Amino acid sequence: FMCADAVHAERRMHEAAESMALMKEVGVVPAVTRGVVERMRLTAAMNLREELGGKPPKDVQELYRLWEEKKYS
């Protein structure tokens, strides 16, 4: 899932934001979803989708290396 996030983060960010809006509408506090939206936003901002040609990293070690290069926090 984490490797796929590298290339799908922008879409997932929008999906989570829509879920968060629905939760608020029905009176549910979207505590965890806020964090998901922020994590996806940070991941999308690294532009890994373009850098990787739309293909996820081969494994989590490769993803960690990319995060380290991009100073992902």
Distance bins in CASP14 RR format, pairs under 12 A and 6 or more apart:
PFRMAT RR
TARGET T0000
AUTHOR 0000-0000-0000
RMODE 2
METHOD distances of the structure
MODEL  1
1 7 0 0 0 0 0 1 0 0 0 0 0
1 8 0 0 0 0 1 0 0 0 0 0 0
1 9 0 0 0 0 0 1 0 0 0 0 0
1 12 0 0 0 0 1 0 0 0 0 0 0
1 36 0 0 0 0 0 1 0 0 0 0 0
1 39 0 0 0 0 0 1 0 0 0 0 0
1 40 0 0 0 0 0 1 0 0 0 0 0
1 43 0 0 0 0 0 1 0 0 0 0 0
1 56 0 0 0 0 1 0 0 0 0 0 0
1 60 0 0 0 0 0 1 0 0 0 0 0
1 63 0 0 0 0 0 1 0 0 0 0 0
2 8 0 0 0 0 0 1 0 0 0 0 0
2 9 0 0 0 0 0 1 0 0 0 0 0
2 12 0 0 0 0 0 1 0 0 0 0 0
2 39 0 0 0 0 0 1 0 0 0 0 0
2 40 0 0 0 0 0 1 0 0 0 0 0
2 43 0 0 0 0 1 0 0 0 0 0 0
2 48 0 0 0 0 0 1 0 0 0 0 0
2 56 0 0 0 0 1 0 0 0 0 0 0
2 57 0 0 0 0 1 0 0 0 0 0 0
2 59 0 0 0 0 0 1 0 0 0 0 0
2 60 1 0 0 1 0 0 0 0 0 0 0
2 61 0 0 0 0 0 1 0 0 0 0 0
2 62 0 0 0 0 0 1 0 0 0 0 0
2 63 1 0 1 0 0 0 0 0 0 0 0
2 64 0 0 0 0 1 0 0 0 0 0 0
2 66 0 0 0 0 0 1 0 0 0 0 0
2 67 0 0 0 0 1 0 0 0 0 0 0
2 72 0 0 0 0 0 1 0 0 0 0 0
3 9 0 0 0 0 0 1 0 0 0 0 0
3 43 0 0 0 0 0 1 0 0 0 0 0
3 48 0 0 0 0 1 0 0 0 0 0 0
3 52 0 0 0 0 1 0 0 0 0 0 0
3 54 0 0 0 0 0 1 0 0 0 0 0
3 55 0 0 0 0 1 0 0 0 0 0 0
3 56 1 0 1 0 0 0 0 0 0 0 0
3 57 1 0 1 0 0 0 0 0 0 0 0
3 58 1 0 0 1 0 0 0 0 0 0 0
3 59 1 0 0 1 0 0 0 0 0 0 0
3 60 1 0 0 1 0 0 0 0 0 0 0
3 61 0 0 0 0 0 1 0 0 0 0 0
3 62 1 0 0 1 0 0 0 0 0 0 0
3 63 1 0 1 0 0 0 0 0 0 0 0
3 64 0 0 0 0 0 1 0 0 0 0 0
3 65 0 0 0 0 0 1 0 0 0 0 0
3 66 0 0 0 0 1 0 0 0 0 0 0
3 67 0 0 0 0 0 1 0 0 0 0 0
4 11 0 0 0 0 0 1 0 0 0 0 0
4 12 0 0 0 0 1 0 0 0 0 0 0
4 40 0 0 0 0 0 1 0 0 0 0 0
4 43 0 0 0 0 0 1 0 0 0 0 0
4 48 0 0 0 0 0 1 0 0 0 0 0
4 49 0 0 0 0 0 1 0 0 0 0 0
4 52 0 0 0 0 0 1 0 0 0 0 0
4 54 0 0 0 0 0 1 0 0 0 0 0
4 55 0 0 0 0 1 0 0 0 0 0 0
4 56 1 0 1 0 0 0 0 0 0 0 0
4 57 0 0 0 0 1 0 0 0 0 0 0
4 58 0 0 0 0 0 1 0 0 0 0 0
4 60 0 0 0 0 0 1 0 0 0 0 0
4 63 0 0 0 0 1 0 0 0 0 0 0
5 11 0 0 0 0 0 1 0 0 0 0 0
5 12 1 0 0 1 0 0 0 0 0 0 0
5 13 0 0 0 0 1 0 0 0 0 0 0
5 16 0 0 0 0 0 1 0 0 0 0 0
5 36 0 0 0 0 0 1 0 0 0 0 0
5 39 0 0 0 0 1 0 0 0 0 0 0
5 40 1 0 0 1 0 0 0 0 0 0 0
5 41 0 0 0 0 0 1 0 0 0 0 0
5 42 0 0 0 0 0 1 0 0 0 0 0
5 43 1 0 1 0 0 0 0 0 0 0 0
5 44 0 0 0 0 1 0 0 0 0 0 0
5 46 0 0 0 0 0 1 0 0 0 0 0
5 48 0 0 0 0 1 0 0 0 0 0 0
5 49 0 0 0 0 0 1 0 0 0 0 0
5 52 0 0 0 0 0 1 0 0 0 0 0
5 56 0 0 0 0 1 0 0 0 0 0 0
5 57 0 0 0 0 1 0 0 0 0 0 0
5 60 0 0 0 0 0 1 0 0 0 0 0
5 63 0 0 0 0 1 0 0 0 0 0 0
5 66 0 0 0 0 0 1 0 0 0 0 0
5 67 0 0 0 0 0 1 0 0 0 0 0
5 72 0 0 0 0 0 1 0 0 0 0 0
6 12 0 0 0 0 0 1 0 0 0 0 0
6 39 0 0 0 0 0 1 0 0 0 0 0
6 40 0 0 0 0 0 1 0 0 0 0 0
6 42 0 0 0 0 0 1 0 0 0 0 0
6 43 1 0 0 1 0 0 0 0 0 0 0
6 44 0 0 0 0 1 0 0 0 0 0 0
6 45 0 0 0 0 0 1 0 0 0 0 0
6 46 1 0 0 1 0 0 0 0 0 0 0
6 47 0 0 0 0 0 1 0 0 0 0 0
6 48 1 0 1 0 0 0 0 0 0 0 0
6 49 1 0 0 1 0 0 0 0 0 0 0
6 50 0 0 0 0 0 1 0 0 0 0 0
6 51 0 0 0 0 1 0 0 0 0 0 0
6 52 1 0 0 1 0 0 0 0 0 0 0
6 53 0 0 0 0 0 1 0 0 0 0 0
6 54 0 0 0 0 1 0 0 0 0 0 0
6 55 0 0 0 0 1 0 0 0 0 0 0
6 56 1 0 1 0 0 0 0 0 0 0 0
6 57 1 0 1 0 0 0 0 0 0 0 0
6 58 0 0 0 0 0 1 0 0 0 0 0
6 59 0 0 0 0 0 1 0 0 0 0 0
6 60 0 0 0 0 0 1 0 0 0 0 0
6 62 0 0 0 0 1 0 0 0 0 0 0
6 63 1 0 0 1 0 0 0 0 0 0 0
6 64 0 0 0 0 0 1 0 0 0 0 0
6 65 0 0 0 0 0 1 0 0 0 0 0
6 66 1 0 0 1 0 0 0 0 0 0 0
6 67 0 0 0 0 1 0 0 0 0 0 0
6 70 0 0 0 0 0 1 0 0 0 0 0
6 72 0 0 0 0 0 1 0 0 0 0 0
7 40 0 0 0 0 0 1 0 0 0 0 0
7 43 0 0 0 0 1 0 0 0 0 0 0
7 44 0 0 0 0 1 0 0 0 0 0 0
7 46 0 0 0 0 0 1 0 0 0 0 0
7 47 0 0 0 0 0 1 0 0 0 0 0
7 48 1 0 0 1 0 0 0 0 0 0 0
7 49 1 0 1 0 0 0 0 0 0 0 0
7 50 0 0 0 0 1 0 0 0 0 0 0
7 51 0 0 0 0 1 0 0 0 0 0 0
7 52 1 0 0 1 0 0 0 0 0 0 0
7 53 1 0 0 1 0 0 0 0 0 0 0
7 54 1 0 1 0 0 0 0 0 0 0 0
7 55 1 0 0 1 0 0 0 0 0 0 0
7 56 1 0 1 0 0 0 0 0 0 0 0
7 57 0 0 0 0 1 0 0 0 0 0 0
7 63 0 0 0 0 0 1 0 0 0 0 0
7 66 0 0 0 0 0 1 0 0 0 0 0
8 14 0 0 0 0 0 1 0 0 0 0 0
8 15 0 0 0 0 1 0 0 0 0 0 0
8 16 0 0 0 0 0 1 0 0 0 0 0
8 40 0 0 0 0 1 0 0 0 0 0 0
8 43 0 0 0 0 1 0 0 0 0 0 0
8 44 0 0 0 0 1 0 0 0 0 0 0
8 48 0 0 0 0 0 1 0 0 0 0 0
8 49 1 0 0 1 0 0 0 0 0 0 0
8 52 0 0 0 0 0 1 0 0 0 0 0
8 54 0 0 0 0 1 0 0 0 0 0 0
8 55 0 0 0 0 0 1 0 0 0 0 0
8 56 0 0 0 0 1 0 0 0 0 0 0
9 15 0 0 0 0 0 1 0 0 0 0 0
9 16 0 0 0 0 0 1 0 0 0 0 0
9 36 0 0 0 0 0 1 0 0 0 0 0
9 37 0 0 0 0 0 1 0 0 0 0 0
9 38 0 0 0 0 0 1 0 0 0 0 0
9 39 0 0 0 0 1 0 0 0 0 0 0
9 40 1 0 1 0 0 0 0 0 0 0 0
9 41 1 0 0 1 0 0 0 0 0 0 0
9 42 0 0 0 0 1 0 0 0 0 0 0
9 43 1 1 0 0 0 0 0 0 0 0 0
9 44 1 0 1 0 0 0 0 0 0 0 0
9 45 0 0 0 0 1 0 0 0 0 0 0
9 46 0 0 0 0 1 0 0 0 0 0 0
9 47 0 0 0 0 1 0 0 0 0 0 0
9 48 1 0 0 1 0 0 0 0 0 0 0
9 49 1 0 0 1 0 0 0 0 0 0 0
9 50 0 0 0 0 0 1 0 0 0 0 0
9 52 0 0 0 0 0 1 0 0 0 0 0
9 54 0 0 0 0 0 1 0 0 0 0 0
9 56 0 0 0 0 0 1 0 0 0 0 0
9 63 0 0 0 0 0 1 0 0 0 0 0
9 72 0 0 0 0 0 1 0 0 0 0 0
10 16 0 0 0 0 0 1 0 0 0 0 0
10 17 0 0 0 0 0 1 0 0 0 0 0
10 37 0 0 0 0 0 1 0 0 0 0 0
10 40 1 0 0 1 0 0 0 0 0 0 0
10 41 0 0 0 0 1 0 0 0 0 0 0
10 42 0 0 0 0 0 1 0 0 0 0 0
10 43 0 0 0 0 1 0 0 0 0 0 0
10 44 1 0 1 0 0 0 0 0 0 0 0
10 45 0 0 0 0 1 0 0 0 0 0 0
10 46 0 0 0 0 0 1 0 0 0 0 0
10 47 0 0 0 0 1 0 0 0 0 0 0
10 48 0 0 0 0 0 1 0 0 0 0 0
10 49 1 0 0 1 0 0 0 0 0 0 0
10 50 0 0 0 0 0 1 0 0 0 0 0
10 54 0 0 0 0 0 1 0 0 0 0 0
11 17 0 0 0 0 0 1 0 0 0 0 0
11 18 0 0 0 0 0 1 0 0 0 0 0
11 40 0 0 0 0 1 0 0 0 0 0 0
11 43 0 0 0 0 0 1 0 0 0 0 0
11 44 0 0 0 0 1 0 0 0 0 0 0
11 49 0 0 0 0 1 0 0 0 0 0 0
11 54 0 0 0 0 0 1 0 0 0 0 0
12 18 0 0 0 0 0 1 0 0 0 0 0
12 19 0 0 0 0 0 1 0 0 0 0 0
12 33 0 0 0 0 0 1 0 0 0 0 0
12 36 1 0 0 1 0 0 0 0 0 0 0
12 37 0 0 0 0 1 0 0 0 0 0 0
12 38 0 0 0 0 0 1 0 0 0 0 0
12 39 0 0 0 0 1 0 0 0 0 0 0
12 40 1 0 1 0 0 0 0 0 0 0 0
12 41 0 0 0 0 0 1 0 0 0 0 0
12 43 0 0 0 0 1 0 0 0 0 0 0
12 44 0 0 0 0 1 0 0 0 0 0 0
12 49 0 0 0 0 0 1 0 0 0 0 0
13 19 0 0 0 0 0 1 0 0 0 0 0
13 20 0 0 0 0 0 1 0 0 0 0 0
13 33 0 0 0 0 0 1 0 0 0 0 0
13 34 0 0 0 0 0 1 0 0 0 0 0
13 35 0 0 0 0 0 1 0 0 0 0 0
13 36 0 0 0 0 1 0 0 0 0 0 0
13 37 1 0 1 0 0 0 0 0 0 0 0
13 38 0 0 0 0 1 0 0 0 0 0 0
13 39 0 0 0 0 1 0 0 0 0 0 0
13 40 1 1 0 0 0 0 0 0 0 0 0
13 41 1 0 1 0 0 0 0 0 0 0 0
13 42 0 0 0 0 1 0 0 0 0 0 0
13 43 1 0 0 1 0 0 0 0 0 0 0
13 44 1 0 1 0 0 0 0 0 0 0 0
13 45 0 0 0 0 1 0 0 0 0 0 0
13 49 0 0 0 0 0 1 0 0 0 0 0
14 20 0 0 0 0 0 1 0 0 0 0 0
14 21 0 0 0 0 0 1 0 0 0 0 0
14 36 0 0 0 0 0 1 0 0 0 0 0
14 37 0 0 0 0 1 0 0 0 0 0 0
14 40 0 0 0 0 1 0 0 0 0 0 0
14 41 0 0 0 0 0 1 0 0 0 0 0
14 44 0 0 0 0 1 0 0 0 0 0 0
15 21 0 0 0 0 0 1 0 0 0 0 0
15 22 0 0 0 0 0 1 0 0 0 0 0
15 33 0 0 0 0 0 1 0 0 0 0 0
15 36 0 0 0 0 1 0 0 0 0 0 0
15 37 0 0 0 0 1 0 0 0 0 0 0
15 40 0 0 0 0 1 0 0 0 0 0 0
16 22 0 0 0 0 0 1 0 0 0 0 0
16 23 0 0 0 0 0 1 0 0 0 0 0
16 30 0 0 0 0 1 0 0 0 0 0 0
16 32 0 0 0 0 1 0 0 0 0 0 0
16 33 1 0 1 0 0 0 0 0 0 0 0
16 34 0 0 0 0 1 0 0 0 0 0 0
16 35 0 0 0 0 1 0 0 0 0 0 0
16 36 1 0 1 0 0 0 0 0 0 0 0
16 37 1 0 1 0 0 0 0 0 0 0 0
16 38 0 0 0 0 1 0 0 0 0 0 0
16 39 0 0 0 0 1 0 0 0 0 0 0
16 40 1 0 0 1 0 0 0 0 0 0 0
16 41 0 0 0 0 1 0 0 0 0 0 0
16 43 0 0 0 0 0 1 0 0 0 0 0
16 44 0 0 0 0 0 1 0 0 0 0 0
17 23 0 0 0 0 0 1 0 0 0 0 0
17 24 0 0 0 0 0 1 0 0 0 0 0
17 30 0 0 0 0 1 0 0 0 0 0 0
17 33 0 0 0 0 1 0 0 0 0 0 0
17 34 0 0 0 0 1 0 0 0 0 0 0
17 35 0 0 0 0 0 1 0 0 0 0 0
17 36 0 0 0 0 1 0 0 0 0 0 0
17 37 1 0 1 0 0 0 0 0 0 0 0
17 38 0 0 0 0 0 1 0 0 0 0 0
17 40 0 0 0 0 1 0 0 0 0 0 0
17 41 0 0 0 0 1 0 0 0 0 0 0
17 44 0 0 0 0 0 1 0 0 0 0 0
18 24 0 0 0 0 0 1 0 0 0 0 0
18 25 0 0 0 0 0 1 0 0 0 0 0
18 30 0 0 0 0 0 1 0 0 0 0 0
18 33 0 0 0 0 1 0 0 0 0 0 0
18 36 0 0 0 0 0 1 0 0 0 0 0
18 37 0 0 0 0 1 0 0 0 0 0 0
19 25 0 0 0 0 0 1 0 0 0 0 0
19 26 0 0 0 0 0 1 0 0 0 0 0
19 28 0 0 0 0 1 0 0 0 0 0 0
19 30 1 0 0 1 0 0 0 0 0 0 0
19 32 0 0 0 0 0 1 0 0 0 0 0
19 33 1 0 1 0 0 0 0 0 0 0 0
19 34 0 0 0 0 0 1 0 0 0 0 0
19 35 0 0 0 0 0 1 0 0 0 0 0
19 36 0 0 0 0 1 0 0 0 0 0 0
19 37 0 0 0 0 1 0 0 0 0 0 0
19 40 0 0 0 0 0 1 0 0 0 0 0
20 26 0 0 0 0 0 1 0 0 0 0 0
20 27 0 0 0 0 0 1 0 0 0 0 0
20 28 0 0 0 0 1 0 0 0 0 0 0
20 29 0 0 0 0 1 0 0 0 0 0 0
20 30 1 0 1 0 0 0 0 0 0 0 0
20 31 0 0 0 0 1 0 0 0 0 0 0
20 32 0 0 0 0 1 0 0 0 0 0 0
20 33 1 0 1 0 0 0 0 0 0 0 0
20 34 1 0 0 1 0 0 0 0 0 0 0
20 35 0 0 0 0 1 0 0 0 0 0 0
20 36 0 0 0 0 1 0 0 0 0 0 0
20 37 1 0 0 1 0 0 0 0 0 0 0
20 38 0 0 0 0 0 1 0 0 0 0 0
20 40 0 0 0 0 0 1 0 0 0 0 0
21 27 0 0 0 0 0 1 0 0 0 0 0
21 28 0 0 0 0 0 1 0 0 0 0 0
21 30 0 0 0 0 1 0 0 0 0 0 0
21 33 0 0 0 0 1 0 0 0 0 0 0
21 34 0 0 0 0 0 1 0 0 0 0 0
21 37 0 0 0 0 0 1 0 0 0 0 0
22 28 0 0 0 0 1 0 0 0 0 0 0
22 30 0 0 0 0 1 0 0 0 0 0 0
22 33 0 0 0 0 1 0 0 0 0 0 0
23 29 1 0 0 1 0 0 0 0 0 0 0
23 30 1 0 1 0 0 0 0 0 0 0 0
23 31 0 0 0 0 1 0 0 0 0 0 0
23 32 0 0 0 0 1 0 0 0 0 0 0
23 33 1 0 0 1 0 0 0 0 0 0 0
23 34 0 0 0 0 1 0 0 0 0 0 0
23 36 0 0 0 0 0 1 0 0 0 0 0
23 37 0 0 0 0 0 1 0 0 0 0 0
24 30 1 0 0 1 0 0 0 0 0 0 0
24 31 0 0 0 0 0 1 0 0 0 0 0
24 33 0 0 0 0 1 0 0 0 0 0 0
24 34 0 0 0 0 0 1 0 0 0 0 0
28 34 0 0 0 0 0 1 0 0 0 0 0
30 36 0 0 0 0 1 0 0 0 0 0 0
30 37 0 0 0 0 1 0 0 0 0 0 0
30 38 0 0 0 0 0 1 0 0 0 0 0
31 37 0 0 0 0 0 1 0 0 0 0 0
31 38 0 0 0 0 0 1 0 0 0 0 0
32 38 0 0 0 0 0 1 0 0 0 0 0
32 39 0 0 0 0 0 1 0 0 0 0 0
33 39 0 0 0 0 0 1 0 0 0 0 0
33 40 0 0 0 0 0 1 0 0 0 0 0
34 40 0 0 0 0 0 1 0 0 0 0 0
34 41 0 0 0 0 0 1 0 0 0 0 0
35 41 0 0 0 0 1 0 0 0 0 0 0
35 42 0 0 0 0 1 0 0 0 0 0 0
35 43 0 0 0 0 0 1 0 0 0 0 0
36 42 0 0 0 0 0 1 0 0 0 0 0
36 43 0 0 0 0 0 1 0 0 0 0 0
37 43 0 0 0 0 0 1 0 0 0 0 0
37 44 0 0 0 0 0 1 0 0 0 0 0
38 44 0 0 0 0 0 1 0 0 0 0 0
38 45 0 0 0 0 0 1 0 0 0 0 0
38 73 0 0 0 0 0 1 0 0 0 0 0
39 45 0 0 0 0 0 1 0 0 0 0 0
39 46 0 0 0 0 0 1 0 0 0 0 0
39 67 0 0 0 0 0 1 0 0 0 0 0
39 72 0 0 0 0 1 0 0 0 0 0 0
39 73 0 0 0 0 0 1 0 0 0 0 0
40 46 0 0 0 0 0 1 0 0 0 0 0
40 48 0 0 0 0 0 1 0 0 0 0 0
40 49 0 0 0 0 0 1 0 0 0 0 0
41 72 0 0 0 0 0 1 0 0 0 0 0
42 48 0 0 0 0 0 1 0 0 0 0 0
42 67 0 0 0 0 1 0 0 0 0 0 0
42 70 0 0 0 0 1 0 0 0 0 0 0
42 71 0 0 0 0 0 1 0 0 0 0 0
42 72 1 0 0 1 0 0 0 0 0 0 0
42 73 1 0 0 1 0 0 0 0 0 0 0
43 49 0 0 0 0 1 0 0 0 0 0 0
43 56 0 0 0 0 0 1 0 0 0 0 0
43 57 0 0 0 0 0 1 0 0 0 0 0
43 63 0 0 0 0 1 0 0 0 0 0 0
43 66 0 0 0 0 0 1 0 0 0 0 0
43 67 0 0 0 0 1 0 0 0 0 0 0
43 70 0 0 0 0 1 0 0 0 0 0 0
43 72 1 0 0 1 0 0 0 0 0 0 0
43 73 0 0 0 0 0 1 0 0 0 0 0
44 50 0 0 0 0 0 1 0 0 0 0 0
44 70 0 0 0 0 0 1 0 0 0 0 0
44 72 0 0 0 0 0 1 0 0 0 0 0
45 70 0 0 0 0 1 0 0 0 0 0 0
45 71 0 0 0 0 0 1 0 0 0 0 0
45 72 0 0 0 0 1 0 0 0 0 0 0
45 73 0 0 0 0 0 1 0 0 0 0 0
46 52 0 0 0 0 0 1 0 0 0 0 0
46 57 0 0 0 0 0 1 0 0 0 0 0
46 63 0 0 0 0 0 1 0 0 0 0 0
46 66 1 0 0 1 0 0 0 0 0 0 0
46 67 1 0 0 1 0 0 0 0 0 0 0
46 68 0 0 0 0 0 1 0 0 0 0 0
46 69 0 0 0 0 1 0 0 0 0 0 0
46 70 1 0 1 0 0 0 0 0 0 0 0
46 71 0 0 0 0 1 0 0 0 0 0 0
46 72 1 0 0 1 0 0 0 0 0 0 0
46 73 0 0 0 0 0 1 0 0 0 0 0
47 53 0 0 0 0 0 1 0 0 0 0 0
47 54 0 0 0 0 0 1 0 0 0 0 0
47 66 0 0 0 0 0 1 0 0 0 0 0
47 69 0 0 0 0 0 1 0 0 0 0 0
47 70 0 0 0 0 1 0 0 0 0 0 0
47 72 0 0 0 0 0 1 0 0 0 0 0
48 54 0 0 0 0 1 0 0 0 0 0 0
48 55 0 0 0 0 0 1 0 0 0 0 0
48 56 0 0 0 0 1 0 0 0 0 0 0
48 57 1 0 0 1 0 0 0 0 0 0 0
48 62 0 0 0 0 0 1 0 0 0 0 0
48 63 0 0 0 0 1 0 0 0 0 0 0
48 65 0 0 0 0 0 1 0 0 0 0 0
48 66 1 0 0 1 0 0 0 0 0 0 0
48 67 0 0 0 0 1 0 0 0 0 0 0
48 69 0 0 0 0 0 1 0 0 0 0 0
48 70 1 0 0 1 0 0 0 0 0 0 0
48 72 0 0 0 0 1 0 0 0 0 0 0
49 55 0 0 0 0 1 0 0 0 0 0 0
49 56 0 0 0 0 1 0 0 0 0 0 0
49 57 0 0 0 0 0 1 0 0 0 0 0
49 66 0 0 0 0 0 1 0 0 0 0 0
51 57 0 0 0 0 0 1 0 0 0 0 0
51 62 0 0 0 0 0 1 0 0 0 0 0
51 66 1 0 0 1 0 0 0 0 0 0 0
51 69 0 0 0 0 1 0 0 0 0 0 0
51 70 0 0 0 0 1 0 0 0 0 0 0
52 58 0 0 0 0 1 0 0 0 0 0 0
52 62 0 0 0 0 1 0 0 0 0 0 0
52 63 0 0 0 0 1 0 0 0 0 0 0
52 66 0 0 0 0 1 0 0 0 0 0 0
52 70 0 0 0 0 0 1 0 0 0 0 0
55 62 0 0 0 0 0 1 0 0 0 0 0
56 62 0 0 0 0 1 0 0 0 0 0 0
56 63 0 0 0 0 1 0 0 0 0 0 0
56 66 0 0 0 0 0 1 0 0 0 0 0
57 63 1 0 1 0 0 0 0 0 0 0 0
57 64 0 0 0 0 1 0 0 0 0 0 0
57 65 0 0 0 0 1 0 0 0 0 0 0
57 66 1 0 0 1 0 0 0 0 0 0 0
57 67 0 0 0 0 1 0 0 0 0 0 0
57 69 0 0 0 0 0 1 0 0 0 0 0
58 64 0 0 0 0 0 1 0 0 0 0 0
58 65 0 0 0 0 0 1 0 0 0 0 0
58 66 0 0 0 0 0 1 0 0 0 0 0
59 65 0 0 0 0 1 0 0 0 0 0 0
59 66 0 0 0 0 0 1 0 0 0 0 0
60 66 0 0 0 0 0 1 0 0 0 0 0
60 67 0 0 0 0 0 1 0 0 0 0 0
61 67 0 0 0 0 0 1 0 0 0 0 0
61 68 0 0 0 0 0 1 0 0 0 0 0
62 68 0 0 0 0 0 1 0 0 0 0 0
62 69 0 0 0 0 0 1 0 0 0 0 0
63 69 0 0 0 0 0 1 0 0 0 0 0
63 70 0 0 0 0 0 1 0 0 0 0 0
63 72 0 0 0 0 1 0 0 0 0 0 0
64 70 0 0 0 0 0 1 0 0 0 0 0
64 72 0 0 0 0 1 0 0 0 0 0 0
65 72 0 0 0 0 0 1 0 0 0 0 0
66 72 1 0 0 1 0 0 0 0 0 0 0
67 73 0 0 0 0 1 0 0 0 0 0 0
END
